[in-house]
Amino acid sequence: MSPSSGSDDAAAVYTYLGPAGTFTEAALLRIPGAADAERVPSTSVNSALEKVRSGGVTAAMVPIENSVEGGVSATLDAIATGGALQIVAEVLVPITFVLVVRDGITELGQIRTVATHGHAWAQCRGWAEENIPRAEFVPASSTAAGALSLLEPDAAYDASICSPLVAEENPLAVLRSGIEDNAGAVTRFVLVGRPGSLPPATGSDKTTVVIPLPEDHPGALMEILEQFAARGVNLSRIESRPTGQKMGDYFFSVDAHGHVDEARMADALAGLHRISPAIRFLGSYPSAEQSEVSRPSVARHNTDEAFAQAHAWVRGLRGGS
């Protein structure tokens, strides 16, 4: 199903946040074998992940983090609850946007409504305030969905912000290109499947976990962070999300550099489990940035060899040697 599973890619069925032409599909197409496999669009992250849980598809590609807006809350929440899931790969996609318009719109001054996804609007808000200040933002389930709505005979909106791919693959009129506020913005996508074998460690990996806060007390977050810090595990992302159970009840969604097959990561996860037994392991997988620069620097006392020697020493003490 993925770069890790070893199963027949030709038989895999993937879903993504649709319709066709979204950045999410562009991310999926970077997965080996996905271009030749069956691809099924989903209308939401929840829908995509439920297809995975039910066995309707092999895996789902969903956005999880943006370099401008941070974590994608819909994904963080959906993956943290419900049936167990596992991240098997990540993809980084550079993000650029175009403004497409319905028939009859030829000037920016004519635009009164813009339908697009909330994250796209956030990344183009500055441009919009300067160039179409009177335009109202209308949320759409995806950038592609907002754009394709302009092709309907009685289009309800004047314009949409979408990826260039949508405009290229459909008869959409592009009024402006490169309208993003931050050139070089990147969205991180993850390929999510059902729990199974893990991708092998590469030396440049990430591990994702969801850690419920079992008890709110002074130093509770510090106790969690210390499990990583004491073992030399660097965090690339940590976000708090409400559980929805009651006010003040949160979980932490964490990405850490390293693989569960590495002693320092395994030891950190064991420590976290002691603190929060309901911790949810969401997978260890190769980092999208496979380079010497992306490989974490590990102090000698946090290497696998150091952990092995320390455990051997303790075993010797217990054995009387």
C-alpha positions in Angstrom: 0.0 0.0 0.0 2.9 2.3 0.6 6.6 2.7 0.6 6.7 0.4 3.7 4.2 -2.3 3.3 5.7 -4.5 0.7 2.3 -5.3 -0.7 1.3 -5.1 -4.4 1.0 -1.4 -5.2 -1.1 -2.2 -8.3 -3.8 -3.6 -6.0 -3.7 -0.6 -3.7 -6.6 1.8 -3.5 -5.9 5.3 -2.3 -8.1 8.2 -1.2 -7.3 11.9 -0.9 -9.0 15.2 -0.1 -10.7 15.8 -3.5 -11.9 16.5 -6.0 -9.1 15.8 -8.5 -6.5 18.4 -8.8 -6.0 19.3 -5.2 -2.6 19.7 -3.5 -3.5 16.5 -1.7 -3.7 14.6 -4.9 -0.4 16.1 -6.0 1.1 14.8 -2.8 -0.4 11.4 -3.3 1.1 11.2 -6.8 4.6 11.4 -5.3 4.1 8.1 -3.6 5.6 5.2 -5.6 2.9 3.3 -7.5 0.1 5.7 -6.7 -0.1 7.2 -10.2 -1.0 3.7 -11.5 -3.3 2.7 -8.6 -7.0 3.5 -8.1 -7.5 6.9 -6.5 -10.8 7.8 -4.9 -11.5 11.4 -3.8 -13.0 12.1 -0.4 -14.9 15.2 0.6 -13.2 15.6 4.0 -10.4 14.4 6.1 -12.8 12.5 8.4 -14.3 10.8 5.4 -10.9 9.8 4.0 -9.8 8.3 7.3 -13.0 6.5 7.8 -12.5 4.8 4.4 -9.2 3.6 5.7 -10.6 2.3 9.0 -13.4 0.5 7.3 -11.1 -1.2 4.8 -12.7 0.5 1.8 -9.3 1.9 0.8 -5.7 0.9 1.4 -4.5 4.3 2.6 -5.4 8.0 2.6 -3.3 11.1 1.9 -4.2 14.0 4.1 -2.7 17.4 5.0 -1.3 17.6 8.6 0.9 20.8 8.7 1.5 24.0 6.9 4.5 26.2 7.2 2.3 29.3 7.4 -0.8 28.2 9.4 0.7 25.3 11.5 -1.1 22.1 12.2 -4.3 21.1 10.3 -6.7 20.7 13.2 -9.1 18.5 11.2 -6.4 16.0 10.6 -4.8 16.2 14.1 -8.2 15.6 15.7 -9.4 12.8 13.3 -6.3 10.8 13.6 -6.1 11.1 17.4 -9.5 9.5 18.0 -11.5 6.5 16.6 -10.0 3.3 15.3 -6.2 3.0 15.3 -4.3 4.4 12.3 -0.7 4.5 11.2 1.3 7.1 9.3 3.6 5.3 6.8 5.0 8.2 4.8 5.1 12.0 4.6 5.4 14.3 1.6 6.2 18.0 1.4 4.5 20.1 -1.4 5.5 23.7 -2.2 2.3 25.7 -2.3 1.4 28.4 -4.9 -2.1 29.7 -5.8 -3.9 31.2 -8.7 -7.2 33.2 -8.7 -9.7 31.7 -11.1 -13.0 33.4 -12.0 -16.4 32.5 -13.4 -17.7 33.5 -16.9 -18.2 37.2 -17.1 -15.6 38.3 -14.6 -12.7 40.1 -16.3 -11.5 42.5 -13.6 -10.6 42.2 -9.9 -13.1 45.0 -9.1 -16.0 42.7 -10.1 -15.3 40.1 -7.5 -17.6 40.0 -4.5 -17.3 36.4 -3.3 -14.3 34.0 -3.3 -14.8 30.3 -2.5 -11.8 28.3 -1.3 -10.5 26.2 1.6 -9.7 28.1 4.8 -6.0 27.3 4.7 -5.7 28.7 1.2 -7.5 31.9 2.1 -5.2 32.3 5.1 -2.2 32.0 2.9 -3.5 34.6 0.4 -5.3 36.9 2.9 -2.8 39.8 2.5 -3.0 39.7 -1.3 -6.8 39.6 -1.1 -7.1 42.5 1.3 -4.9 44.6 -1.0 -6.4 43.6 -4.4 -10.0 42.5 -3.7 -10.8 44.2 -0.3 -14.6 44.0 -0.9 -14.6 40.3 -1.6 -16.2 37.9 0.9 -14.5 34.6 1.7 -16.8 31.6 1.4 -15.4 28.3 2.9 -15.2 25.3 0.6 -14.3 21.7 1.4 -11.1 22.0 -0.7 -9.5 24.5 -3.1 -10.5 22.3 -6.1 -14.1 22.1 -5.0 -14.3 25.8 -4.8 -12.8 26.3 -8.2 -14.9 23.6 -9.9 -18.1 25.3 -8.5 -17.4 28.1 -10.9 -18.0 25.8 -13.9 -21.6 25.3 -12.9 -24.2 27.1 -15.1 -25.4 29.2 -12.2 -22.2 29.6 -10.3 -22.9 31.0 -6.8 -19.5 32.6 -6.5 -17.4 35.0 -8.5 -13.9 33.5 -8.0 -11.9 30.9 -6.2 -8.3 30.4 -5.0 -6.9 27.1 -6.1 -3.8 25.2 -7.2 -2.4 25.8 -10.8 -3.1 22.1 -11.4 -6.8 22.5 -11.1 -6.8 25.4 -13.6 -4.6 23.4 -16.0 -6.9 20.4 -16.0 -10.2 22.3 -16.2 -11.6 25.1 -18.4 -11.0 27.7 -15.7 -10.1 31.3 -16.4 -7.0 32.4 -14.4 -7.1 36.1 -13.6 -4.0 36.2 -11.4 -1.2 33.8 -10.6 1.3 33.6 -7.7 -1.1 35.3 -5.2 0.2 33.6 -2.1 1.5 35.9 0.7 4.5 33.8 1.5 6.5 32.6 -1.4 8.1 29.2 -0.5 5.2 28.1 1.7 5.1 24.3 2.1 2.3 21.9 3.2 3.2 18.6 4.8 1.0 15.7 3.9 0.9 12.2 5.5 -0.1 8.8 4.0 -2.2 7.0 6.6 -3.1 3.3 6.6 -4.2 0.7 9.1 -1.7 -0.5 11.7 0.9 -2.9 10.3 4.6 -3.3 9.9 6.7 -0.2 10.2 8.9 1.3 7.5 12.6 0.5 8.3 14.7 3.1 10.0 16.7 5.3 7.6 18.6 7.5 10.0 16.4 10.4 9.1 12.9 9.5 10.4 10.0 10.9 12.3 7.8 9.4 15.0 4.3 10.8 15.7 2.4 10.2 18.9 -0.7 11.5 20.6 -0.3 12.0 24.3 -3.4 12.6 26.5 -2.8 14.7 29.6 -3.9 12.3 32.3 -4.0 14.9 35.0 -3.7 18.7 34.8 -1.2 19.7 37.5 1.9 22.0 37.7 4.7 20.5 35.6 2.5 18.1 33.7 3.8 19.2 30.3 7.3 19.3 31.6 7.1 15.7 32.6 6.2 14.8 29.0 8.9 17.0 27.5 11.5 15.6 29.9 11.0 12.1 28.4 12.3 13.4 25.1 14.9 15.8 26.4 16.6 13.3 28.7 17.2 10.9 25.8 18.3 13.5 23.3 15.1 13.3 21.1 14.4 16.5 19.3 10.8 17.5 18.6 9.8 19.0 15.3 6.2 19.8 16.2 4.1 19.8 19.4 0.5 21.1 19.5 -2.2 20.9 22.2 -5.7 20.0 21.0 -8.9 19.8 23.1 -10.3 16.3 23.6 -13.9 17.7 23.4 -14.7 15.9 26.6 -14.6 18.9 28.9 -13.1 22.3 29.3 -9.4 22.1 30.0 -9.1 18.5 28.8 -6.3 18.3 26.2 -4.0 16.0 24.3 -0.6 16.7 22.8 0.1 15.9 19.2 3.9 15.4 18.8 6.3 14.8 15.9 9.8 13.7 17.1 13.0 13.1 15.1 13.9 9.4 15.3 12.5 5.9 14.8 11.0 3.5 17.4 13.7 1.0 16.4 16.3 3.4 17.9 17.0 2.8 21.6 16.6 6.5 22.6 13.2 6.8 20.9 12.0 3.4 22.3 13.1 4.5 25.8 11.4 7.9 25.5 8.1 6.2 24.4 8.3 3.8 27.3 8.7 6.7 29.7 5.7 8.5 28.1 3.6 5.3 28.5 4.4 5.3 32.2 3.1 8.9 32.5 0.2 8.6 30.0 -0.8 4.9 29.4 -3.4 6.0 26.8 -0.6 7.3 24.6 -1.4 6.6 20.9 1.5 5.6 18.6 0.9 6.8 15.1 4.0 5.5 13.4 7.7 5.9 12.6 8.4 6.7 9.0 11.1 8.3 6.8 11.4 12.1 6.9 10.5 13.7 3.6 13.9 15.5 3.8 16.3 12.7 3.3 19.7 14.3 3.5 22.7 14.5 5.8 21.4 17.9 7.1 18.1 16.3 8.1 19.8 13.6 10.1 19.6 14.4 13.8 22.8 14.8 15.7 22.9 12.2 18.5 25.2 12.6 21.5 27.4 9.5 22.3 25.4 8.8 25.5 22.1 8.6 23.5 23.3 6.2 20.8 22.0 2.6 20.5 25.4 1.4 21.6 25.4 3.5 24.8 21.9 2.2 25.7 23.0 -1.4 25.0 26.0 -1.0 27.2 24.0 0.6 30.0 21.4 -2.2 30.0 24.2 -4.8 29.9 25.8 -3.1 33.0 22.5 -3.2 34.9 22.0 -6.9 34.0 25.4 -7.6 35.4 24.6 -5.8 38.6 21.4 -7.9 39.0 23.4 -11.0 38.3 26.0 -10.3 40.9 28.9 -9.5 38.5 
